Amino acid sequence: MYSAVTRNIVVEVEPFYLEDRSDPDEGRYVWGYRVTIDNRSDEFVQLLSRYWHITDGAGQVEEVHGPGVVGEKPELNPGDSYQYTSGCPLSTPSGIMVGHYTMRNARGEQFNIAIPAFSLDLPNARRVVN
């Protein structure tokens, strides 16, 4: 589990390899990731958009921007949590994802909260530190 805290809003990410959707012989590796956003602040917030910076094992970068997450723009009162699951295909057996969500509070102020960097690695793969 990977975790980041911004303005008392906790973002936790749990990645997992989707073997049944992957085809290593064709250079297709697919991961799912479960995100939990926990509003530990004392203010209402709404998730407006997402930004992902995805780097595969060969160093190729893809940037993804879009409204909401999985078709939703969740609203979280103090103490609320929101969880969703999504996925990421890569052409290499490893990669790293990091990003942020743009949020808005009840006063209309927009701000970014960090999505922690997390590693996409094949289960039981030998890890090498460069």
Residue pairs with C-beta under 8 A, 6 or more apart in sequence:
1 12
1 13
1 14
2 12
2 13
2 14
2 15
2 116
2 117
2 118
3 10
3 11
3 12
3 13
3 116
4 10
4 11
4 113
4 114
4 115
4 116
5 11
5 40
5 114
6 111
6 112
6 113
6 114
7 41
7 111
7 113
8 39
8 40
8 41
8 42
9 37
9 38
9 39
9 40
9 41
9 45
9 76
9 103
9 113
10 36
10 37
10 38
10 40
11 35
11 36
11 37
11 38
11 101
11 113
11 114
11 115
11 116
12 35
12 36
12 38
12 116
13 33
13 34
13 35
13 115
13 116
13 118
14 33
14 34
15 31
15 32
15 33
15 97
15 118
15 119
15 120
16 31
16 32
16 33
16 34
17 29
17 30
17 31
17 32
17 120
17 121
17 122
17 123
18 30
18 31
18 32
18 87
21 30
21 87
22 28
22 29
22 30
24 93
27 91
27 92
28 89
28 91
29 89
29 90
29 91
29 92
29 93
29 120
29 122
30 87
30 88
30 89
30 90
31 87
31 88
31 90
31 95
31 120
32 85
32 86
32 87
33 85
33 86
33 87
33 88
33 97
33 118
34 83
34 84
34 85
35 69
35 83
35 84
35 85
35 86
35 115
36 81
36 82
36 83
37 47
37 74
37 76
37 81
37 82
37 83
37 101
38 80
38 81
39 45
39 76
39 77
39 78
39 79
39 80
39 81
40 78
40 79
41 78
42 78
43 78
43 105
43 106
44 75
44 76
44 77
44 78
44 105
44 106
45 75
45 76
45 103
45 104
45 105
46 73
46 74
46 75
46 76
46 103
46 104
47 68
47 69
47 72
47 73
47 74
47 76
47 82
47 101
47 102
47 103
48 67
48 68
48 73
48 101
48 102
48 103
48 104
48 110
49 65
49 66
49 67
49 68
49 101
49 102
50 64
50 65
50 66
50 68
50 69
50 99
50 100
50 101
50 102
50 115
51 63
51 64
51 65
51 99
51 100
51 101
51 102
52 62
52 63
52 64
52 97
52 98
52 99
52 115
53 61
53 63
53 97
53 98
53 99
54 61
54 62
54 63
54 64
54 88
54 90
54 95
54 96
54 97
55 61
55 95
55 96
55 97
56 62
56 90
56 91
56 92
56 94
56 95
57 90
57 92
57 93
57 94
57 95
58 91
58 92
60 91
64 99
67 73
68 74
69 84
69 86
69 101
70 84
70 85
70 86
72 84
74 82
76 82
88 95
88 97
88 120
90 120
93 121
93 122
93 125
94 119
94 120
94 121
94 122
94 125
95 119
95 120
96 117
96 118
96 119
96 120
97 115
97 117
97 118
97 120
98 115
98 116
98 117
98 118
99 115
100 112
100 113
100 114
100 115
101 112
101 113
101 115
102 110
102 111
102 112
103 110
103 111
103 112
103 113
104 110
105 111
121 127
